[in-house]
Amino acid sequence: MNLRSLRTFVTIADTGGVHRAAARLNLSQPALSRQIRALEIELGVPLFDRIGRRVQLTSEGEDLLRRSRQLLSDADSLVERADALKKGETGILRIGATPQVIENTLAPFLGHYRRRHPAIEVQLVEDGGVRLPDRLANGDVQLVLTVVIDERFRQRLLYPGYGIAVLSTKHRLSQRRTIDVEELADEPLLLLHRTFASREWLDTACNAAHIRPRVLLESAAPHTIIALAGAEYGIAIIPSTVTVPRGNIWAALLTQRGVPLGRWLTVGWDAHRFLAPYAEQFVEELVAYCDRYYPGREFTKRAPLPPRPREAIWTMPLTRAMSGPAQRQTR
């Protein structure tokens, strides 16, 4: 249905005549009359009774006038919405992340973000770091926060993540700033499921050191294994994205031959899919936020930064220059 014909219909009804409607719409009277006749033919009902030079709404016209106003209002709203989307002022953004990244990175960031962009609805999808790239490839989310470097996607660096050994303050290895993987050979371990990308760091290091770890528990909840470590049940291995509580707990950097286990957390997106301007803006603000605040920041003072992913993978065609932890590594 031609919206211009509907607008002509409503304008004639509002002005009370074809002559005044033609002047308001900057149309000739014959052109306006043709639009109304075409609309009546399309709808199959008469809209006006013509009484001399005057027109009067038919009963059908009166009924359709209200609906026509609503349609035109909806159409105007659609245009306004599209314009706002184009400017990055409104939209829906679906983001995938692990529970600990949601808790310790997105939760504090989103409070500030929502105050600046109240019309952007951010929907979170929780999953393990190993599965997040597939969620992105399937279109379930528009952005993912993950340490899994997947060459299918574009990525920006956020902050370094490390493998952390958590143990009771009564343990013989407590008070150490770093613990080597080989020192865990005979220790009971509390590990995260293999859906956590950080679990792969330990598995790879143990294989390289020819160690078969003693695993007492594999859990989907980082705070569960931290609590057990505090109860002297074993040593918990977690990523530095998890907040370690104070008290009877000691956290040490996990290393292999002096090199910390870890990777960069990145925000990634599928370059083959359209990324809305508001999503690009979200990435920019998140990167800027993580330059100043991120979990496990204290561990960057103890060790060098993990190797940076290949620049071709993570570079995004946005205007912001790299700074913060990413910049410091290049010095």
Beta strands, then each sheet from edge to edge (+ up, - down):
strand 1: 48-51
strand 2: 54-57
strand 3: 91-97
strand 4: 120-126
strand 5: 143-146
strand 6: 154-168
strand 7: 178-180
strand 8: 188-192
strand 9: 214-219
strand 10: 235-239
strand 11: 249-256
strand 12: 259-260
strand 13: 262-269
sheet 1: 1+ 2-
sheet 2: 4+ 3+ 5+ 13- 6+ 10- 8- 9-
sheet 3: 4+ 3+ 5+ 13- 6+ 11- 7-
sheet 4: 4+ 3+ 5+ 13- 6+ 11- 12+
end
